[in-house]
Amino acid sequence: MSTRIGNDVIDLRAAHNRGRANHARLLARVLTANERAQLLADDGGDAGFALLWSAKEAAYKALKKARPALVFAPGRWQVDCAPLNMTTATRHGRVQMDADTCVAVNWQCEPHWLHCVATFGPTPEPIDSAVRTLTESAPQRPFSAVEQASFSRPESAHVRELARQLLAARGIHDIEIVRVGDGAAKLPPQVFAAGIPLTHIELSLSHDGDYVAAVIALRA
């Protein structure tokens, strides 16, 4: 089975991420009963919620690639992470998606942002990831018409620039990052060269607030 990767970045200073741990209706909708109890017991607050939420988002992105029919149902997935606070710069855990499916997750915690990377399947070596501000990831060259047609938000341009930088560091140039249409929806971003998908490159993009994050892995 090919490894699938997902990631999620959270801007801890953004207004929309503050106070979420106090919204009872939100917690009941997106967390399991065990997670809600742990969040309270650990006094996790917004940081603890960010750990749980980012893991569910990243795990979903990874597993969705292997199971296209997967529905986003965070309240059904159990995150294994103890304690729910940012006591170290790096954390490891897992997300139980169903009785038979578990997705590994790893967090990087910094004062202003939290980044979670999820892997489903054998972990490839190496995995390259980076988190940058929007200013640090300003596009250095134009995007092709095909690329521009697959995104609309400015943040999407910045995160693609960051991915291009990660790929260039691996000696991969002259590529396009495109979300191919699948009916009314679009598939996750893929790397193309001369219109051909580079299936040996696994890619995941995310952005939130003032930050963008990209992850790449090269399959053998």
N, CA, C and O of each residue as an XYZ file, in Angstrom:
880
protein
N       0.847     -1.194      0.000
C       0.000      0.000      0.000
C       0.880      1.241      0.000
O       1.840      1.322      0.766
N       0.560      2.201     -0.849
C       1.290      3.457     -0.882
C       0.953      4.311      0.328
O      -0.195      4.369      0.768
N       1.959      4.963      0.851
C       1.749      5.848      1.991
C       0.979      7.089      1.560
O       1.225      7.652      0.493
N       0.051      7.501      2.401
C      -0.708      8.731      2.160
C      -0.409      9.701      3.292
O      -0.306      9.310      4.454
N      -0.271     10.968      2.935
C       0.104     11.994      3.900
C      -0.941     13.100      3.917
O      -1.473     13.494      2.879
N      -1.222     13.591      5.116
C      -2.078     14.766      5.288
C      -1.433     15.694      6.294
O      -0.588     15.266      7.080
N      -1.818     16.953      6.284
C      -1.275     17.869      7.279
C      -2.267     18.979      7.573
O      -3.162     19.265      6.778
N      -2.088     19.601      8.738
C      -2.939     20.731      9.108
C      -2.122     21.686      9.962
O      -1.428     21.265     10.887
N      -2.207     22.970      9.649
C      -1.531     23.991     10.433
C      -2.585     24.872     11.097
O      -3.625     25.158     10.504
N      -2.314     25.298     12.327
C      -3.234     26.153     13.069
C      -2.475     27.390     13.550
O      -1.448     27.285     14.221
N      -3.000     28.552     13.195
C      -2.469     29.823     13.665
C      -3.061     30.072     15.049
O      -4.228     30.446     15.168
N      -2.261     29.868     16.092
C      -2.761     29.946     17.455
C      -3.144     31.368     17.857
O      -3.866     31.554     18.837
N      -2.674     32.371     17.119
C      -3.001     33.762     17.451
C      -4.251     34.256     16.742
O      -4.787     35.309     17.088
N      -4.725     33.498     15.743
C      -5.881     33.938     14.962
C      -7.135     33.984     15.832
O      -7.352     33.106     16.667
N      -7.950     35.007     15.634
C      -9.149     35.189     16.454
C     -10.084     33.990     16.357
O     -10.714     33.618     17.347
N     -10.183     33.375     15.167
C     -11.130     32.275     15.008
C     -10.692     31.008     15.742
O     -11.473     30.063     15.857
N      -9.453     30.976     16.241
C      -8.988     29.806     16.998
C      -8.984     30.036     18.501
O      -8.564     29.155     19.251
N      -9.436     31.185     18.957
C      -9.465     31.476     20.385
C     -10.863     31.235     20.951
O     -11.864     31.602     20.337
N     -10.917     30.620     22.121
C     -12.188     30.374     22.791
C     -12.931     29.146     22.318
O     -14.049     28.901     22.772
N     -12.350     28.362     21.417
C     -13.065     27.204     20.868
C     -13.282     26.120     21.921
O     -14.266     25.384     21.865
N     -12.363     26.025     22.879
C     -12.497     24.995     23.913
C     -13.657     25.273     24.852
O     -14.028     24.407     25.644
N     -14.238     26.467     24.779
C     -15.360     26.825     25.654
C     -16.710     26.724     24.959
O     -17.743     26.998     25.570
N     -16.714     26.333     23.686
C     -17.962     26.222     22.924
C     -18.508     24.796     23.049
O     -18.088     23.895     22.324
N     -19.434     24.611     23.962
C     -19.936     23.263     24.260
C     -20.539     22.594     23.032
O     -20.331     21.399     22.820
N     -21.276     23.337     22.224
C     -21.917     22.733     21.047
C     -20.875     22.300     20.023
O     -21.022     21.255     19.388
N     -19.816     23.106     19.861
C     -18.734     22.735     18.947
C     -18.038     21.473     19.437
O     -17.786     20.555     18.657
N     -17.731     21.427     20.723
C     -17.040     20.260     21.278
C     -17.889     18.999     21.118
O     -17.360     17.936     20.792
N     -19.193     19.107     21.345
C     -20.072     17.948     21.229
C     -20.149     17.452     19.793
O     -20.379     16.267     19.552
N     -19.958     18.358     18.841
C     -20.078     17.985     17.437
C     -18.801     17.356     16.885
O     -18.872     16.458     16.046
N     -17.623     17.816     17.347
C     -16.380     17.397     16.693
C     -15.474     16.524     17.568
O     -14.507     15.953     17.064
N     -15.767     16.410     18.861
C     -14.948     15.580     19.742
C     -15.753     14.403     20.278
O     -16.975     14.479     20.403
N     -15.055     13.317     20.593
C     -15.710     12.188     21.245
C     -15.914     12.515     22.721
O     -15.340     13.472     23.240
N     -16.738     11.708     23.392
C     -16.963     11.913     24.824
C     -15.656     11.775     25.602
O     -15.413     12.529     26.543
N     -14.822     10.822     25.216
C     -13.539     10.637     25.893
C     -12.629     11.853     25.694
O     -11.934     12.269     26.621
N     -12.634     12.412     24.497
C     -11.803     13.586     24.231
C     -12.273     14.790     25.033
O     -11.461     15.550     25.560
N     -13.587     14.959     25.123
C     -14.111     16.087     25.906
C     -13.737     15.942     27.373
O     -13.379     16.921     28.028
N     -13.820     14.724     27.883
C     -13.452     14.487     29.281
C     -11.964     14.731     29.503
O     -11.577     15.304     30.521
N     -11.126     14.303     28.561
C      -9.688     14.502     28.695
C      -9.328     15.984     28.590
O      -8.473     16.469     29.331
N      -9.974     16.701     27.676
C      -9.708     18.125     27.513
C      -9.988     18.869     28.818
O      -9.251     19.782     29.189
N     -11.054     18.472     29.507
C     -11.403     19.099     30.779
C     -10.428     18.682     31.878
O      -9.964     19.519     32.653
N     -10.122     17.386     31.942
C      -9.244     16.871     32.999
C      -7.828     17.427     32.879
O      -7.182     17.713     33.887
N      -7.350     17.578     31.653
C      -5.989     18.079     31.427
C      -5.913     19.599     31.422
O      -4.828     20.170     31.312
N      -7.082     20.263     31.543
C      -7.138     21.723     31.444
C      -6.450     22.166     30.155
O      -5.639     23.092     30.140
N      -6.805     21.470     29.074
C      -6.121     21.681     27.802
C      -6.414     23.009     27.144
O      -5.554     23.565     26.461
N      -7.622     23.530     27.340
C      -7.979     24.811     26.741
C      -7.878     24.795     25.222
O      -8.001     23.748     24.587
N      -7.652     25.971     24.655
C      -7.591     26.093     23.201
C      -6.417     25.320     22.607
O      -6.519     24.802     21.495
N      -5.298     25.235     23.341
C      -4.141     24.480     22.846
C      -4.484     23.002     22.738
O      -4.122     22.350     21.759
N      -5.178     22.474     23.732
C      -5.584     21.074     23.685
C      -6.565     20.808     22.566
O      -6.480     19.786     21.885
N      -7.504     21.733     22.373
C      -8.441     21.579     21.261
C      -7.695     21.598     19.938
O      -8.019     20.831     19.031
N      -6.688     22.476     19.820
C      -5.913     22.557     18.582
C      -5.195     21.248     18.297
O      -5.129     20.821     17.144
N      -4.659     20.608     19.318
C      -4.014     19.308     19.126
C      -4.999     18.295     18.554
O      -4.683     17.581     17.602
N      -6.193     18.237     19.140
C      -7.199     17.272     18.697
C      -7.699     17.602     17.284
O      -7.765     16.725     16.423
N      -8.043     18.850     17.058
C      -8.625     19.244     15.771
C      -7.638     19.061     14.630
O      -8.000     18.543     13.574
N      -6.389     19.484     14.834
C      -5.395     19.365     13.770
C      -5.134     17.912     13.417
O      -4.900     17.588     12.253
N      -5.171     17.024     14.422
C      -4.963     15.599     14.163
C      -6.096     15.034     13.319
O      -5.850     14.263     12.392
N      -7.322     15.403     13.625
C      -8.467     14.894     12.869
C      -8.446     15.404     11.432
O      -8.732     14.653     10.499
N      -8.106     16.684     11.253
C      -8.018     17.251      9.906
C      -6.923     16.556      9.093
O      -7.150     16.156      7.951
N      -5.733     16.415      9.689
C      -4.618     15.812      8.965
C      -4.889     14.342      8.651
O      -4.604     13.879      7.547
N      -5.436     13.616      9.613
C      -5.729     12.198      9.397
C      -6.776     12.015      8.302
O      -6.674     11.102      7.482
N      -7.772     12.880      8.294
C      -8.795     12.805      7.250
C      -8.192     13.024      5.869
O      -8.509     12.302      4.924
N      -7.314     14.031      5.753
C      -6.690     14.319      4.461
C      -5.874     13.126      3.970
O      -5.870     12.820      2.778
N      -5.182     12.453      4.892
C      -4.370     11.302      4.501
C      -5.245     10.128      4.083
O      -5.025      9.528      3.031
N      -6.234      9.801      4.904
C      -7.056      8.620      4.628
C      -7.985      8.833      3.437
O      -8.321      7.880      2.734
N      -8.403     10.082      3.207
C      -9.288     10.393      2.083
C      -8.646     10.015      0.755
O      -9.340      9.635     -0.189
N      -7.313     10.120      0.681
C      -6.627      9.758     -0.550
C      -6.728      8.265     -0.831
O      -6.786      7.848     -1.987
N      -6.748      7.464      0.224
C      -6.864      6.016      0.064
C      -8.315      5.572     -0.052
O      -8.616      4.553     -0.673
N      -9.221      6.354      0.556
C     -10.647      6.026      0.548
C     -11.429      7.257      0.107
O     -11.914      8.009      0.952
N     -11.561      7.475     -1.190
C     -12.202      8.696     -1.693
C     -13.628      8.907     -1.175
O     -14.095     10.045     -1.121
N     -14.314      7.848     -0.799
C     -15.696      7.993     -0.329
C     -15.781      8.371      1.151
O     -16.879      8.535      1.682
N     -14.643      8.510      1.817
C     -14.635      8.827      3.248
C     -15.326     10.162      3.508
O     -15.066     11.152      2.824
N     -16.208     10.177      4.504
C     -16.953     11.380      4.881
C     -16.287     12.009      6.107
O     -15.857     11.304      7.020
N     -16.208     13.331      6.116
C     -15.599     14.028      7.247
C     -16.537     13.947      8.450
O     -17.591     14.583      8.467
N     -16.148     13.168      9.447
C     -16.967     12.955     10.639
C     -16.071     12.963     11.872
O     -15.875     11.915     12.488
N     -15.525     14.113     12.247
C     -14.536     14.180     13.324
C     -15.041     13.670     14.666
O     -14.257     13.170     15.472
N     -16.338     13.789     14.913
C     -16.880     13.326     16.187
C     -16.824     11.821     16.373
O     -17.045     11.320     17.475
N     -16.528     11.091     15.295
C     -16.449      9.627     15.380
C     -15.014      9.137     15.547
O     -14.795      7.954     15.811
N     -14.049     10.013     15.400
C     -12.643      9.603     15.409
C     -12.004      9.948     16.744
O     -12.205     11.041     17.274
N     -11.239      9.016     17.282
C     -10.638      9.184     18.596
C      -9.143      9.469     18.466
O      -8.403      8.673     17.888
N      -8.700     10.613     19.007
C      -7.288     10.984     18.995
C      -6.636     10.489     20.283
O      -7.131     10.742     21.381
N      -5.528      9.785     20.133
C      -4.747      9.302     21.273
C      -3.560     10.238     21.459
O      -2.582     10.165     20.714
N      -3.648     11.113     22.450
C      -2.591     12.079     22.738
C      -2.688     12.471     24.199
O      -3.716     12.999     24.624
N      -1.657     12.230     24.968
C      -1.696     12.562     26.388
C      -0.361     13.167     26.812
O       0.701     12.680     26.425
N      -0.423     14.231     27.610
C      -1.611     15.012     27.965
C      -1.956     16.000     26.863
O      -1.187     16.192     25.921
N      -3.128     16.626     26.992
C      -3.576     17.581     25.981
C      -3.061     18.977     26.304
O      -3.839     19.899     26.548
N      -1.741     19.117     26.302
C      -1.139     20.440     26.422
C       0.211     20.400     25.722
O       0.752     19.326     25.457
N       0.738     21.547     25.433
C       1.970     21.631     24.648
C       3.185     21.646     25.571
O       3.836     22.678     25.738
N       3.484     20.499     26.164
C       4.595     20.403     27.106
C       5.936     20.245     26.391
O       6.981     20.514     26.984
N       5.925     19.812     25.128
C       7.155     19.632     24.370
C       6.977     20.212     22.973
O       5.856     20.460     22.528
N       8.099     20.427     22.285
C       8.049     21.013     20.940
C       7.531     20.022     19.907
O       6.976     20.425     18.884
N       7.709     18.729     20.166
C       7.205     17.707     19.250
C       6.366     16.704     20.031
O       6.650     16.399     21.189
N       5.338     16.204     19.378
C       4.441     15.232     20.008
C       4.130     14.136     19.008
O       4.218     14.344     17.798
N       3.766     12.966     19.518
C       3.406     11.833     18.674
C       2.094     11.241     19.181
O       1.844     11.208     20.386
N       1.273     10.783     18.268
C       0.007     10.178     18.651
C      -0.592      9.416     17.489
O       0.104      9.062     16.538
N      -1.883      9.167     17.573
C      -2.577      8.461     16.500
C      -4.051      8.819     16.539
O      -4.562      9.315     17.544
N      -4.723      8.560     15.430
C      -6.157      8.797     15.326
C      -6.818      7.497     14.924
O      -6.515      6.940     13.869
N      -7.720      7.012     15.761
C      -8.474      5.802     15.460
C      -9.683      6.196     14.628
O     -10.633      6.782     15.147
N      -9.651      5.879     13.347
C     -10.697      6.298     12.429
C     -11.895      5.353     12.464
O     -13.042      5.786     12.345
N     -11.618      4.059     12.628
C     -12.660      3.060     12.837
C     -12.009      1.887     13.554
O     -10.843      1.964     13.944
N     -12.750      0.809     13.729
C     -12.236     -0.306     14.524
C     -10.948     -0.889     13.964
O     -10.131     -1.427     14.712
N     -10.762     -0.787     12.659
C      -9.610     -1.428     12.015
C      -8.595     -0.451     11.433
O      -7.588     -0.882     10.871
N      -8.832      0.848     11.551
C      -7.994      1.817     10.854
C      -7.443      2.855     11.816
O      -8.188      3.532     12.524
N      -6.113      2.965     11.826
C      -5.430      3.923     12.690
C      -4.456      4.740     11.834
O      -3.749      4.187     10.993
N      -4.425      6.035     12.050
C      -3.532      6.936     11.317
C      -2.548      7.554     12.304
O      -2.959      8.119     13.318
N      -1.261      7.450     12.017
C      -0.235      8.030     12.878
C      -0.161      9.537     12.666
O      -0.276     10.017     11.539
N       0.032     10.282     13.757
C       0.149     11.733     13.667
C       1.342     12.211     14.483
O       1.701     11.626     15.505
N       1.939     13.287     14.003
C       3.049     13.935     14.699
C       2.814     15.436     14.678
O       2.464     16.012     13.648
N       3.013     16.060     15.837
C       2.812     17.497     15.948
C       4.141     18.218     16.158
O       5.043     17.700     16.817
N       4.247     19.398     15.598
C       5.314     20.334     15.933
C       4.658     21.559     16.545
O       3.799     22.184     15.923
N       5.055     21.902     17.752
C       4.422     22.990     18.490
C       5.391     24.164     18.623
O       6.506     24.003     19.120
N       4.965     25.327     18.182
C       5.726     26.555     18.328
C       4.845     27.585     19.030
O       3.633     27.390     19.119
N       5.427     28.678     19.532
C       4.618     29.635     20.298
C       3.392     30.162     19.561
O       2.356     30.405     20.180
N       3.500     30.342     18.240
C       2.406     30.980     17.508
C       1.664     30.044     16.561
O       0.636     30.426     16.002
N       2.158     28.839     16.372
C       1.472     27.919     15.466
C       1.674     26.472     15.884
O       2.599     26.136     16.623
N       0.783     25.631     15.389
C       0.824     24.187     15.623
C       0.689     23.498     14.276
O      -0.184     23.847     13.481
N       1.553     22.515     14.017
C       1.523     21.802     12.741
C       1.428     20.306     13.011
O       2.196     19.759     13.802
N       0.480     19.650     12.349
C       0.291     18.212     12.499
C       0.466     17.530     11.146
O      -0.099     17.971     10.145
N       1.250     16.452     11.118
C       1.445     15.646      9.916
C       0.923     14.245     10.194
O       1.289     13.625     11.193
N       0.074     13.750      9.313
C      -0.504     12.415      9.453
C       0.014     11.513      8.352
O       0.153     11.939      7.206
N       0.301     10.257      8.699
C       0.739      9.270      7.708
C      -0.114      8.018      7.833
O      -0.317      7.491      8.927
N      -0.605      7.557      6.702
C      -1.378      6.322      6.642
C      -0.637      5.355      5.741
O      -0.528      5.576      4.535
N      -0.130      4.289      6.325
C       0.681      3.333      5.591
C       2.123      3.416      6.042
O       2.438      4.155      6.975
N       3.013      2.662      5.388
C       4.438      2.680      5.762
C       5.009      4.082      5.649
O       4.787      4.771      4.654
N       5.741      4.502      6.662
C       6.304      5.847      6.669
C       7.469      5.940      5.691
O       8.461      5.229      5.850
N       7.368      6.805      4.679
C       8.475      6.948      3.726
C       9.605      7.762      4.341
O       9.389      8.525      5.283
N      10.784      7.598      3.816
C      11.922      8.399      4.267
C      12.544      9.102      3.078
O      12.805      8.460      2.061
N      12.785     10.378      3.170
C      12.337     11.219      4.282
C      11.016     11.900      3.963
O      10.548     11.878      2.825
N      10.424     12.504      4.982
C       9.296     13.407      4.812
C       9.822     14.818      5.038
O      10.421     15.101      6.076
N       9.604     15.694      4.079
C      10.035     17.085      4.200
C       8.816     17.956      4.467
O       7.802     17.837      3.778
N       8.908     18.823      5.453
C       7.792     19.709      5.773
C       8.322     21.077      6.152
O       9.476     21.223      6.553
N       7.466     22.074      6.020
C       7.845     23.433      6.380
C       6.586     24.237      6.693
O       5.523     24.020      6.111
N       6.739     25.164      7.623
C       5.689     26.127      7.963
C       6.282     27.516      7.785
O       7.375     27.798      8.276
N       5.559     28.385      7.082
C       6.037     29.734      6.847
C       4.873     30.726      7.000
O       3.703     30.351      6.914
N       5.218     31.974      7.224
C       4.203     33.018      7.191
C       3.859     33.335      5.737
O       4.579     32.945      4.818
N       2.764     34.038      5.545
C       2.391     34.429      4.186
C       3.463     35.312      3.562
O       3.745     35.206      2.368
N       4.054     36.177      4.364
C       5.107     37.052      3.841
C       6.314     36.242      3.381
O       6.899     36.529      2.337
N       6.681     35.243      4.155
C       7.859     34.434      3.835
C       7.643     33.538      2.622
O       8.607     33.081      2.007
N       6.394     33.286      2.279
C       6.094     32.353      1.186
C       5.473     33.047     -0.021
O       4.755     32.422     -0.802
N       5.747     34.324     -0.170
C       5.205     35.052     -1.331
C       5.690     34.411     -2.622
O       6.882     34.128     -2.745
N       4.801     34.169     -3.597
C       5.205     33.525     -4.856
C       6.339     34.256     -5.552
O       6.329     35.481     -5.670
N       7.314     33.485     -6.010
C       8.495     34.043     -6.664
C       8.370     34.056     -8.181
O       9.109     34.769     -8.860
N       7.450     33.280     -8.711
C       7.237     33.267    -10.158
C       5.774     32.959    -10.433
O       5.093     32.408     -9.569
N       5.277     33.300    -11.608
C       3.849     33.108    -11.902
C       3.469     31.632    -11.927
O       4.317     30.755    -12.098
N       2.194     31.385    -11.755
C       1.639     30.046    -11.892
C       1.057     29.891    -13.292
O       0.651     30.869    -13.920
N       1.022     28.664    -13.767
C       0.445     28.401    -15.084
C      -1.070     28.592    -15.031
O      -1.665     28.644    -13.954
N      -1.672     28.693    -16.193
C      -3.122     28.855    -16.262
C      -3.838     27.661    -15.654
O      -4.881     27.811    -15.018
N      -3.273     26.467    -15.851
C      -3.888     25.256    -15.280
C      -3.842     25.306    -13.760
O      -4.816     24.956    -13.094
N      -2.702     25.744    -13.209
C      -2.599     25.852    -11.753
C      -3.570     26.889    -11.206
O      -4.273     26.631    -10.229
N      -3.609     28.046    -11.826
C      -4.475     29.122    -11.348
C      -5.946     28.725    -11.374
O      -6.733     29.172    -10.540
N      -6.310     27.884    -12.334
C      -7.701     27.456    -12.439
C      -8.108     26.521    -11.303
O      -9.299     26.310    -11.073
N      -7.123     25.954    -10.586
C      -7.445     24.977     -9.551
C      -7.435     25.566     -8.142
O      -7.630     24.845     -7.162
N      -7.204     26.907     -8.039
C      -7.316     27.540     -6.728
C      -7.763     28.982     -6.910
O      -7.627     29.553     -7.992
N      -8.297     29.568     -5.844
C      -8.812     30.928     -5.941
C      -8.324     31.838     -4.814
O      -8.266     33.055     -4.990
N      -7.975     31.271     -3.667
C      -7.586     32.089     -2.523
C      -6.106     32.455     -2.583
O      -5.293     31.645     -3.029
N      -5.741     33.657     -2.145
C      -4.320     34.051     -2.151
C      -3.447     33.106     -1.337
O      -2.308     32.831     -1.712
N      -3.986     32.603     -0.208
C      -3.203     31.686      0.629
C      -2.807     30.428     -0.130
O      -1.756     29.843      0.130
N      -3.653     30.016     -1.069
C      -3.359     28.825     -1.851
C      -2.148     29.033     -2.746
O      -1.395     28.094     -3.004
N      -1.958     30.249     -3.215
C      -0.772     30.555     -4.016
C       0.482     30.489     -3.141
O       1.515     29.970     -3.563
N       0.384     31.015     -1.929
C       1.534     31.026     -1.034
C       1.951     29.616     -0.627
O       3.142     29.313     -0.570
N       0.979     28.757     -0.344
C       1.337     27.402      0.086
C       1.897     26.599     -1.083
O       2.723     25.710     -0.877
N       1.464     26.893     -2.292
C       2.047     26.229     -3.464
C       3.488     26.681     -3.690
O       4.340     25.892     -4.097
N       3.746     27.945     -3.423
C       5.121     28.423     -3.518
C       6.007     27.690     -2.516
O       7.131     27.308     -2.843
N       5.511     27.493     -1.307
C       6.279     26.762     -0.300
C       6.534     25.330     -0.748
O       7.638     24.816     -0.572
N       5.528     24.682     -1.324
C       5.713     23.321     -1.832
C       6.734     23.296     -2.962
O       7.551     22.379     -3.036
N       6.695     24.293     -3.840
C       7.684     24.359     -4.920
C       9.097     24.462     -4.358
O      10.029     23.874     -4.908
N       9.261     25.205     -3.267
C      10.576     25.331     -2.647
C      11.051     23.995     -2.071
O      12.222     23.640     -2.207
N      10.150     23.259     -1.432
C      10.510     21.947     -0.892
C      10.898     20.986     -2.017
O      11.864     20.233     -1.893
N      10.149     21.018     -3.099
C      10.447     20.141     -4.228
C      11.763     20.541     -4.898
O      12.541     19.676     -5.300
N      12.014     21.843     -5.020
C      13.257     22.308     -5.633
C      14.461     21.861     -4.813
O      15.513     21.547     -5.370
N      14.309     21.831     -3.489
C      15.401     21.371     -2.632
C      15.716     19.904     -2.870
O      16.814     19.443     -2.556
N      14.763     19.170     -3.421
C      14.952     17.760     -3.778
C      15.335     17.610     -5.247
O      15.383     16.491     -5.759
N      15.608     18.717     -5.928
C      16.015     18.654     -7.320
C      14.871     18.500     -8.296
O      15.082     18.100     -9.441
N      13.664     18.810     -7.862
C      12.481     18.664     -8.713
C      12.010     20.052     -9.126
O      11.562     20.836     -8.289
N      12.113     20.354    -10.414
C      11.798     21.679    -10.924
C      10.784     21.563    -12.075
O      10.417     20.466    -12.495
N      10.355     22.706    -12.559
C       9.459     22.768    -13.725
C       8.229     21.897    -13.529
O       7.901     21.055    -14.365
N       7.570     22.116    -12.428
C       6.373     21.318    -12.110
C       5.154     22.238    -11.972
O       5.278     23.459    -11.874
N       3.987     21.616    -11.968
C       2.736     22.301    -11.673
C       2.062     21.567    -10.518
O       2.144     20.343    -10.417
N       1.402     22.317     -9.658
C       0.631     21.731     -8.563
C      -0.832     22.017     -8.848
O      -1.268     23.168     -8.826
N      -1.585     20.961     -9.115
C      -2.940     21.107     -9.637
C      -3.907     20.239     -8.848
O      -3.585     19.114     -8.465
N      -5.089     20.776     -8.612
C      -6.200     19.984     -8.078
C      -7.102     19.596     -9.250
O      -7.802     20.434     -9.818
N      -7.071     18.333     -9.593
C      -7.850     17.848    -10.731
C      -9.310     17.719    -10.321
O      -9.614     17.292     -9.207
N     -10.218     18.092    -11.231
C     -11.637     18.003    -10.950
C     -12.138     16.575    -10.948
O     -11.702     15.749    -11.750
N     -13.059     16.292    -10.040
C     -13.728     14.991     -9.976
C     -15.219     15.260     -9.816
O     -15.751     15.238     -8.706
N     -15.874     15.511    -10.921
C     -17.269     15.916    -10.850
C     -17.360     17.328    -10.294
O     -16.680     18.237    -10.768
N     -18.217     17.507     -9.271
C     -18.384     18.824     -8.664
C     -17.260     19.143     -7.699
O     -17.070     20.305     -7.339
N     -16.508     18.131     -7.271
C     -15.439     18.327     -6.298
C     -14.083     18.299     -6.985
O     -13.971     17.961     -8.163
N     -13.053     18.662     -6.222
C     -11.688     18.590     -6.718
C     -10.899     17.617     -5.851
O     -11.084     17.547     -4.636
N     -10.015     16.868     -6.507
C      -9.157     15.937     -5.791
C      -8.064     16.713     -5.064
O      -7.838     17.883     -5.370
N      -7.374     16.077     -4.097
C      -6.266     16.758     -3.411
C      -5.197     17.195     -4.407
O      -5.098     16.619     -5.490
N      -4.399     18.199     -4.063
C      -3.359     18.687     -4.971
C      -2.386     17.579     -5.367
O      -2.003     16.743     -4.549
N      -1.997     17.593     -6.641
C      -1.027     16.654     -7.178
C       0.076     17.409     -7.910
O      -0.121     18.534     -8.369
N       1.231     16.774     -8.009
C       2.357     17.361     -8.716
C       2.386     16.807    -10.141
O       2.316     15.596    -10.352
N       2.489     17.717    -11.117
C       2.525     17.343    -12.528
C       3.798     17.911    -13.171
O       4.308     18.952    -12.758
N       4.289     17.210    -14.177
C       5.376     17.710    -15.024
C       4.981     17.449    -16.466
O       4.717     16.309    -16.847
N       4.940     18.504    -17.266
C       4.528     18.391    -18.666
C       3.172     17.712    -18.801
O       2.942     16.940    -19.732
N       2.282     18.005    -17.866
C       0.929     17.461    -17.912
C       0.788     16.037    -17.417
O      -0.308     15.480    -17.461
N       1.866     15.435    -16.947
C       1.837     14.049    -16.468
C       1.965     14.043    -14.951
O       2.877     14.672    -14.416
N       1.070     13.343    -14.238
C       1.166     13.308    -12.769
C       2.412     12.548    -12.316
O       2.714     11.467    -12.821
N       3.122     13.130    -11.362
C       4.298     12.477    -10.788
C       3.823     11.677     -9.572
O       3.802     12.179     -8.448
N       3.451     10.445     -9.822
C       2.791      9.647     -8.792
C       3.731      9.212     -7.673
O       3.273      8.702     -6.650
N       5.033      9.403     -7.849
C       5.963      9.036     -6.788
C       6.110     10.146     -5.746
O       6.813      9.976     -4.750
N       5.444     11.281     -5.977
C       5.514     12.399     -5.033
C       4.201     12.482     -4.272
O       3.140     12.642     -4.875
N       4.268     12.375     -2.972
C       3.106     12.562     -2.102
C       3.167     13.977     -1.552
O       4.209     14.422     -1.071
N       2.034     14.685     -1.628
C       1.991     16.106     -1.301
C       0.777     16.419     -0.443
O      -0.303     15.865     -0.652
N       0.960     17.317      0.531
C      -0.168     17.812      1.313
C       0.052     19.287      1.618
O       1.158     19.701      1.967
N      -1.006     20.074      1.485
C      -0.944     21.517      1.690
C      -1.986     21.947      2.711
O      -3.058     21.349      2.799
N      -1.673     22.983      3.484
C      -2.665     23.546      4.403
C      -2.318     24.997      4.698
O      -1.171     25.416      4.540
N      -3.312     25.756      5.124
C      -3.076     27.129      5.533
C      -4.128     27.548      6.539
O      -5.258     27.062      6.523
N      -3.732     28.463      7.419
C      -4.649     28.982      8.431
C      -4.100     30.317      8.923
O      -2.930     30.409      9.294
N      -4.926     31.332      8.928
C      -4.485     32.629      9.418
C      -3.295     33.150      8.641
O      -3.343     33.277      7.417
N      -2.223     33.450      9.363
C      -1.027     34.010      8.744
C      -0.012     32.959      8.326
O       1.105     33.307      7.944
N      -0.374     31.676      8.389
C       0.609     30.620      8.144
C       0.167     29.661      7.035
O      -1.022     29.421      6.824
N       1.165     29.127      6.343
C       0.957     28.062      5.368
C       1.914     26.921      5.716
O       2.975     27.147      6.299
N       1.531     25.692      5.353
C       2.359     24.529      5.633
C       2.277     23.559      4.460
O       1.211     23.349      3.881
N       3.421     22.974      4.123
C       3.484     21.999      3.034
C       4.304     20.805      3.486
O       5.252     20.935      4.261
N       3.920     19.631      2.982
C       4.618     18.386      3.293
C       4.785     17.622      1.986
O       3.848     17.521      1.195
N       5.990     17.081      1.761
C       6.229     16.237      0.595
C       6.939     14.957      1.044
O       7.675     14.952      2.031
N       6.706     13.885      0.306
C       7.430     12.630      0.513
C       7.624     11.994     -0.851
O       6.733     12.039     -1.698
N       8.778     11.407     -1.058
C       9.091     10.783     -2.322
C       9.068      9.267     -2.148
O       9.821      8.708     -1.350
N       8.187      8.612     -2.910
C       8.108      7.156     -2.851
C       9.252      6.544     -3.669
O       9.724      7.128     -4.644
N       9.671      5.375     -3.249
C      10.731      4.657     -4.000
C      10.182      4.295     -5.354
O      10.885      3.689     -6.163
